Amino acid sequence: MTEKAEKLTELHQKNMEAAMRLAQLSVENSQRILSLQTELAKDLFRKGLENAKAQANSKDPKAMLQLSTQYAQETTQQFVATAQQIAAIGNEARIEFSRLLTEQLATGTKEMTEAMQGFLANLPVSSPKIAESFQAAMANANGAFEQISQASAAAMGNLTEMAKKAASHVPGHAKK
């Protein structure tokens, strides 16, 4: 029984390590996105002040309109470029999350199943239905994970496509 408890402890340790890797990845990506947003805010504030000063110094209404239009275009381009970078970070994160979770499920499911089967076999009143129920639950969990992974991939693909389409409609924005 001690050997089985050690296996469950080892399995728990592996799951905790995987959770820590996922948490670290989440923190790193959040920091990257926050950095992008901070730089965008600083740049937009600086350019907004420059534009306001330029418009205040301009006496020609046509020049003021041109400055305003140019500022709007540049601002839109910056927003789209930042949105594309954030979408790319999100897509990279999704891919890495999927890889880590798939890896964890592939190794963890087998180990968990073996550990639980050993545990259930040693129960005083062990029933084959308990083991079957556990295996069915694991199969359902794996199926749900696959569906979530596929839906996530489709959603990120759609988000990336939408950002590309939006960028192609911004005047002066080069298509990538």
C-alpha positions as CSV (number, residue, x, y, z in Angstrom):
1,M,0.0,0.0,0.0
2,T,3.0,2.3,0.7
3,E,4.2,1.8,-2.9
4,K,0.8,2.9,-4.2
5,A,0.8,5.9,-2.0
6,E,4.3,6.9,-3.2
7,K,3.0,6.5,-6.8
8,L,0.1,8.8,-6.1
9,T,2.4,11.3,-4.4
10,E,4.8,11.2,-7.4
11,L,1.8,11.7,-9.8
12,H,0.6,14.6,-7.7
13,Q,4.1,16.1,-7.8
14,K,4.2,15.8,-11.6
15,N,0.8,17.5,-11.8
16,M,1.9,20.3,-9.6
17,E,5.1,20.9,-11.7
18,A,2.9,21.0,-14.9
19,A,0.6,23.5,-13.2
20,M,3.5,25.6,-12.2
21,R,4.8,25.6,-15.9
22,L,1.3,26.7,-17.1
23,A,1.1,29.4,-14.4
24,Q,4.6,30.7,-15.4
25,L,3.7,30.7,-19.1
26,S,0.5,32.7,-18.2
27,V,2.4,35.2,-16.2
28,E,5.1,35.7,-18.9
29,N,2.5,36.2,-21.6
30,S,0.5,38.6,-19.4
31,Q,3.6,40.6,-18.8
32,R,4.3,40.8,-22.6
33,I,0.8,42.0,-23.3
34,L,0.9,44.5,-20.5
35,S,4.2,45.8,-21.8
36,L,2.7,46.2,-25.3
37,Q,-0.3,48.0,-23.9
38,T,1.8,50.3,-21.7
39,E,4.1,51.3,-24.6
40,L,1.0,51.9,-26.8
41,A,-0.6,54.2,-24.2
42,K,2.7,56.1,-23.7
43,D,3.2,56.6,-27.4
44,L,-0.5,57.6,-28.0
45,F,-0.3,60.1,-25.2
46,R,2.9,61.6,-26.5
47,K,1.6,61.8,-30.1
48,G,-1.7,63.1,-28.8
49,L,0.1,66.0,-27.1
50,E,2.2,66.7,-30.2
51,N,-0.9,66.7,-32.4
52,A,-2.8,69.0,-30.0
53,K,0.1,71.4,-30.0
54,A,0.4,71.3,-33.8
55,Q,-3.4,71.9,-34.2
56,A,-3.3,74.8,-31.6
57,N,-0.5,76.4,-33.6
58,S,-2.2,76.0,-36.9
59,K,-4.4,78.8,-38.2
60,D,-5.5,77.1,-41.4
61,P,-8.7,74.9,-40.9
62,K,-7.6,72.7,-43.8
63,A,-4.2,72.0,-42.1
64,M,-6.0,71.3,-38.9
65,L,-8.2,68.8,-40.6
66,Q,-5.2,67.2,-42.3
67,L,-3.4,66.9,-38.9
68,S,-6.5,65.4,-37.3
69,T,-6.9,62.9,-40.1
70,Q,-3.2,61.9,-40.1
71,Y,-3.3,61.5,-36.3
72,A,-6.5,59.2,-36.6
73,Q,-4.8,57.1,-39.3
74,E,-1.6,56.7,-37.3
75,T,-3.5,55.9,-34.1
76,T,-5.6,53.3,-35.9
77,Q,-2.5,51.7,-37.4
78,Q,-0.9,51.5,-34.0
79,F,-4.0,49.9,-32.5
80,V,-4.2,47.4,-35.3
81,A,-0.4,46.6,-35.0
82,T,-0.7,46.1,-31.3
83,A,-3.8,44.0,-31.6
84,Q,-2.0,41.8,-34.1
85,Q,0.9,41.4,-31.6
86,I,-1.4,40.6,-28.8
87,A,-3.2,38.0,-31.0
88,A,0.2,36.5,-31.9
89,I,1.1,36.2,-28.2
90,G,-2.3,34.7,-27.5
91,N,-1.8,32.2,-30.3
92,E,1.7,31.3,-29.2
93,A,0.3,30.8,-25.7
94,R,-2.5,28.7,-26.9
95,I,-0.1,26.5,-28.8
96,E,2.2,26.1,-25.8
97,F,-0.7,25.5,-23.4
98,S,-2.1,22.8,-25.7
99,R,1.3,21.2,-26.0
100,L,1.8,21.2,-22.2
101,L,-1.7,19.9,-21.5
102,T,-1.5,17.3,-24.2
103,E,1.8,16.1,-22.9
104,Q,0.5,16.1,-19.3
105,L,-2.7,14.2,-20.3
106,A,-0.7,11.7,-22.4
107,T,1.6,10.8,-19.5
108,G,-0.7,11.7,-16.6
109,T,-3.8,9.8,-17.8
110,K,-1.9,6.5,-18.1
111,E,-0.2,7.0,-14.7
112,M,-3.4,8.1,-13.1
113,T,-5.4,5.2,-14.5
114,E,-2.8,2.7,-13.3
115,A,-2.6,4.3,-9.9
116,M,-6.4,4.5,-9.5
117,Q,-6.8,0.9,-10.7
118,G,-4.2,-0.3,-8.2
119,F,-5.9,1.8,-5.5
120,L,-9.4,0.5,-6.4
121,A,-8.1,-3.1,-6.6
122,N,-6.9,-2.9,-3.0
123,L,-10.1,-1.6,-1.5
124,P,-11.9,-4.0,0.8
125,V,-15.1,-4.0,-1.3
126,S,-13.8,-3.5,-4.8
127,S,-16.2,-3.5,-7.6
128,P,-15.4,-3.8,-11.3
129,K,-18.0,-1.1,-11.9
130,I,-16.0,1.4,-10.0
131,A,-12.9,0.9,-12.2
132,E,-15.1,1.0,-15.3
133,S,-16.7,4.2,-14.1
134,F,-13.3,5.7,-13.5
135,Q,-12.0,4.7,-16.9
136,A,-15.2,6.1,-18.5
137,A,-14.7,9.4,-16.6
138,M,-11.1,9.6,-17.8
139,A,-12.2,8.9,-21.4
140,N,-14.8,11.7,-21.1
141,A,-12.3,14.1,-19.7
142,N,-9.9,13.4,-22.6
143,G,-12.7,13.9,-25.1
144,A,-13.7,17.2,-23.5
145,F,-10.1,18.3,-23.5
146,E,-9.8,17.5,-27.2
147,Q,-13.0,19.5,-28.0
148,I,-11.7,22.5,-25.9
149,S,-8.4,22.3,-27.7
150,Q,-10.0,22.3,-31.1
151,A,-12.4,25.1,-30.2
152,S,-9.5,27.2,-28.9
153,A,-7.5,26.6,-32.0
154,A,-10.4,27.7,-34.2
155,A,-11.1,30.8,-32.1
156,M,-7.5,31.9,-32.2
157,G,-7.4,31.3,-35.9
158,N,-10.5,33.4,-36.4
159,L,-9.1,36.2,-34.2
160,T,-5.9,36.2,-36.2
161,E,-7.8,36.3,-39.5
162,M,-10.0,39.2,-38.2
163,A,-6.9,41.2,-37.1
164,K,-5.4,40.7,-40.6
165,K,-8.6,41.7,-42.3
166,A,-8.9,44.8,-40.1
167,A,-5.3,45.7,-40.8
168,S,-5.8,45.4,-44.6
169,H,-8.6,48.0,-44.4
170,V,-6.5,50.6,-42.5
171,P,-5.2,53.3,-44.9
172,G,-1.4,53.3,-45.1
173,H,-1.0,49.9,-43.3
174,A,1.2,47.5,-45.1
175,K,-0.2,44.0,-45.5
176,K,1.9,41.2,-44.0
